[in-house]
C-alpha cells in the first residue's frame, strides 16, 4: 500500500511516527500551516514557523525516506489577532517556494469579519500564484460554516477543482461534492471521522475526488489512520486499486495541480537500513539509531 | 560548480542569467524556481548520492546567479552583499546553500581580494548556516569562502560538526592546509569519547588526528581571514 498523507502536522510528531509511517507505506506528505496549541503574537513567530516547515521539517522527513511538502497561510483562528494579520504581506513570498503545494489552511473558525477578510484575501493570493487551496471547516457550527465556505469559494472565481474542503463528515460531504470541490476527511481516534464511518461514506459517494488524511497533530491523533482506513476498505470489499486511488492517486492529482510535488525516492535513503548518521551535540533526529 | 548547471538546462538558466544581469532584482524570482527548472540531482552521484558533500545541480545554478549578480551590481560590493543577505534570509534551505556556494565561486574568482562587505556578510551567513542542523546547509558553509575567511575557532568547530553529522570531510576546502594541532586534539578527544561509550569511531577522525607539519600549513592559519585556498582544491570545486 503506497500512501500520500495530504494533511499531517509532523512538527508535532516524533521520529517514531516517521519510522512507523514509512513502514506502513507512507512515502509523501503535506503539512499544512496551522495554529499551535499556544496562540502566536507576532509576525516573526509565523516566519520562523513557515521556515521550519520548508526547512527543518522537510529535512527531518527525508531522513526517514518521506517527501515532505507544505501549504502556507494565515490560519482563521489567528486571523482574528491584529498583531498577526500583517503576515499576509509575506505569504506571496512563501507561495513561490519549492514544495509549497497549496494555500492553506484557510477558512473559518468562529466566522468573524476578520476571518472573512483573511479568507477572501488568501483565495486571491492562491489565484495569483496558480495554486490550489486547502480549506479548513470549523469545529463549531460546521454545517453553516461549510455552506458559507462554499459561497466564498464560488465568489472568488477559483475553479472548484482547485479547492479541497477538509474535515468533512456525514452532514457536510454532499454540499462539497455538489460544488465540484474535493472532499477531505480527517480520520481521528474518536472525533471528526473514523475509518468505519469513512468506508461507509466511500460506499455511498464513491472514490472520485475523495481524500483521506490523518490530520495528526499535537492533540489525540494517529498518523497511521490513513493506513488503517486502507485496511478497513480492503476488509469491507474495496479493491487494492480503490485504496491506491484514495490514498495516493487522488491527493497526488489534487496537489499536483501546483506543479510543485516531488515524489521520487529520497536520494541516498535505503529502506530497512539504519538511516545515515546525522547527529549534532546530542540533538540528533537519529539519536540512538547507531550502535 | 557553475559549469555543471549550464549543461542540461542551458535554455532556462541562460535566460535567467541574462535577466539577472539586466535587472538584479530578477534574482529574487529565479532563486526559488531554480530547483524546479534545473532539477536537484547531485553533482557527483557516485560518491555523494544525496548531493550533501559536493552540492546539487540547483546549487550550481544558484551559484551562477550569484556570479551574474556580481556583474549586475557593477562592482558595488555593499549592494551585492546586502542583496546576498536578503536572498539568504528570505530563502529556504536550498536557496541558502545557493548563496553560500555563490560566495565560494566569488572567493575563487577574487582570492584574497574579496571585497570587505562580502567578507563580512559571508561570515555572518556562514555562522548562521553552521548553527543549523540540516546537513546540506552545514556542508555548504565549509567551502573555499570558509577556508579563506572564517576564523580558526569557527572553522575547527565547523569541521568537527561535519564529523558529528556524518558528512564526509571531502566537503571541506583546504582541509589539510588549515588543520592544526588544536583540531587534532579535538578529534582525539572525540574519538576517546566514542570509544569510552562503546560506539563506532567515525573514519574521518583519522584524517584530523595527524595534522601536516606546521611548515606545510601555509601562512596565516591562526590569522582570521588570512588564508587563500590551495589551487588544487580550486580546480576540484569547479568540476561538475
Interface residues (C-beta under 8 A of the other chain):
Chain A: X51 X54 X55 X56 X58 X59 X93 X96 X97 X98 X99 X259 X260 X262 X266 X267 X268 X276 X277 X278 X279 X280 X281 X283 X285 X290 X291
Chain B: X29 X32 X33 X35 X36 X40 X41 X42 X49 X50 X51 X52 X90 X92 X93 X94 X133 X134 X135 X136 X161 X164 X165 X166 X199 X200
